[in-house]
Amino acid sequence: MEKTVKSRIFWTIGIIAAILLLSVAALAVGRYQIPVRQVFAVFFPGLSGAEEVTGNMRNTVLNVRLPRILLSLLAGAGMSAAGAAFQALFANPLATPDTLGVATGASFGAVFAILFGLSGMMTQLFALGAGILAVGLVYLVSADRRSGRSSIVMIVLAGMVVSALFSALVSLVKYVADPQDVLPAITFWLMGSLSGTTTEKLLLGAPFILVGLVILFLYRWKLNVMTLTEEEAASLGVRVKQVRAMVILGAAMVTASVVSLCGVIGWVGLLVPHISRMIFGSNNQRVLPASMGLGAIFMLVIDTLARCITASEIPVSILTAVIGAPFFILLLRKTGGLPS
């Protein structure tokens, strides 16, 4: 049942306020604590207390924590939006951003670069390129030989095959990697982490995430029609093939870029869209923007916990699974089945 307008407005304002407040808190907390007043003074030198801001504080806020916080917001929003889009496009509540093997493909590109000792920037480029390549392979495998078109069932099946292929290639790279130096680096990268975020890396990957989010946002209202059969959607004037291709392209750009920046992060794209539907109803015009906001909050909180709760940083994917799996079980118990 759709939620009331007043309730949706309340939740929307709450999500925006939470993002702003949590971002400020994340800039302040860490092993090196910075008072909130000094955090504001870094951005607004005219405020009282600006004279107390040291160079170390300024560097920590602007060059260490700010790029990481921006990436956590973008990654959470992107993965959640991609998951919501795929769940609607494939009419499958268990669809995730990696349904078409994009994350697995990007993982192979990254571990291949790590195997040969390439730089962090090259690792990011290899991951991004391999993720996009995975989508191309899916369309190549699923295309009908006579018409050149792909059905939704063939696309999903091709995605499973491509994902399995790249997963095997990742295992092969891990098998041949040096167990002393290279293998630990590959294993840690695959567990996901935002610790190596820099402004340069963010500037390279963020445009792909933003463009993908814009594509998904612009096509969000057509996702409601895509839950119908292909014939019914076409009868309503929707260009089914074009919409499907654009949604997949947008989700693939987001997923490949996020994985290239911070490794494989699970549960976000599965869990957050269901929470959004519980709050905002089943209309994808509202679910997709809500997923962006809630996903940004979720990832910001998870990453802040990952770097603060222990002396050594915890990989992000461990926390998303530890928190996400029990929460998803609660959703199943509350709804009596898959959340919708």
KAHU-V168123 format. One record per pair of residues at least 24 apart in sequence whose ideal C-beta (glycine too) atoms are under 6 Angstrom apart, sorted by the first residue. I is the first residue (numbers start at 0). J is the second residue. D is the distance in Angstrom with one decimal. If there is no record, write none. Layout:
BEGIN
i:j:d
I:J:D
I:J:D
END
This chain:
BEGIN
i:j:d
1:280:4.0
2:279:6.0
2:280:5.2
7:279:5.9
10:278:5.4
14:292:4.0
17:296:5.4
18:295:5.8
18:296:6.0
21:299:5.4
22:68:5.6
25:68:5.2
25:303:4.7
26:60:5.6
26:64:5.2
28:307:5.8
29:307:6.0
31:59:5.9
66:196:4.9
66:198:5.1
66:201:5.0
67:193:5.2
67:196:4.4
70:193:5.6
70:196:4.9
70:201:5.7
71:193:5.9
71:298:4.6
71:299:4.8
71:302:4.3
72:295:4.3
72:299:5.9
73:205:5.9
73:208:4.9
74:257:4.7
74:261:6.0
74:298:5.4
75:294:3.9
75:295:4.4
75:297:5.4
75:298:2.8
76:291:4.0
76:294:5.1
76:295:4.4
77:208:4.7
77:253:3.9
77:257:5.3
78:257:5.8
78:267:4.4
78:268:4.4
79:267:5.8
79:268:6.0
79:271:4.0
79:290:4.1
79:294:2.6
80:212:5.9
80:215:5.1
80:287:5.7
80:290:5.4
80:291:5.1
81:250:3.9
81:253:4.9
81:254:5.4
81:268:5.6
82:268:2.8
82:269:5.8
82:272:5.0
83:272:3.7
83:286:5.6
83:287:5.2
83:290:4.3
84:215:5.1
84:246:5.3
84:250:5.2
85:250:6.0
86:272:5.7
87:222:4.1
87:283:5.1
88:225:5.5
88:246:5.4
90:226:5.4
92:337:4.4
95:268:4.8
95:269:5.0
96:254:4.3
96:268:4.1
98:158:5.5
99:137:5.0
99:158:3.7
100:133:4.6
100:158:5.2
100:161:3.9
100:162:3.4
100:165:5.9
101:130:4.8
101:133:5.3
101:134:5.9
101:251:4.9
101:254:4.3
101:255:5.3
102:254:5.6
102:258:5.0
102:263:5.7
103:162:4.6
103:165:4.2
103:166:5.2
104:129:4.7
104:130:4.8
104:133:2.8
104:165:4.7
105:129:5.5
105:130:3.4
105:255:4.9
105:258:3.8
105:259:5.6
106:169:5.5
106:263:5.7
107:165:4.6
107:168:4.8
107:169:5.1
110:169:5.6
110:172:4.7
110:185:4.8
111:172:6.0
113:184:5.5
113:185:5.3
114:172:5.3
114:176:5.6
123:259:4.6
126:258:5.9
126:259:3.5
127:255:5.3
127:256:6.0
127:259:4.3
130:255:2.7
131:255:5.6
133:161:5.4
134:251:4.3
136:161:5.0
137:161:5.2
188:262:5.1
189:263:5.7
190:314:3.6
190:316:5.2
191:261:5.9
191:262:3.8
191:263:5.3
191:264:4.5
191:314:5.5
191:315:4.4
191:316:3.9
192:262:6.0
192:314:5.4
192:315:5.8
193:261:4.8
193:302:5.2
194:312:5.6
204:256:4.6
204:259:5.9
204:260:4.4
207:252:4.9
207:256:3.8
208:253:5.3
208:256:4.9
211:249:4.4
211:252:3.6
211:253:3.7
214:245:5.8
214:249:3.2
215:249:4.4
218:245:5.7
218:246:5.5
219:283:5.4
219:284:5.3
219:287:4.2
220:284:4.8
222:283:4.0
223:283:5.1
264:315:5.6
264:316:5.3
264:319:6.0
265:316:5.5
265:319:5.8
266:319:4.4
266:320:5.8
266:323:3.3
267:294:5.8
270:323:4.8
270:327:5.5
271:297:5.8
273:330:5.9
273:338:3.7
END
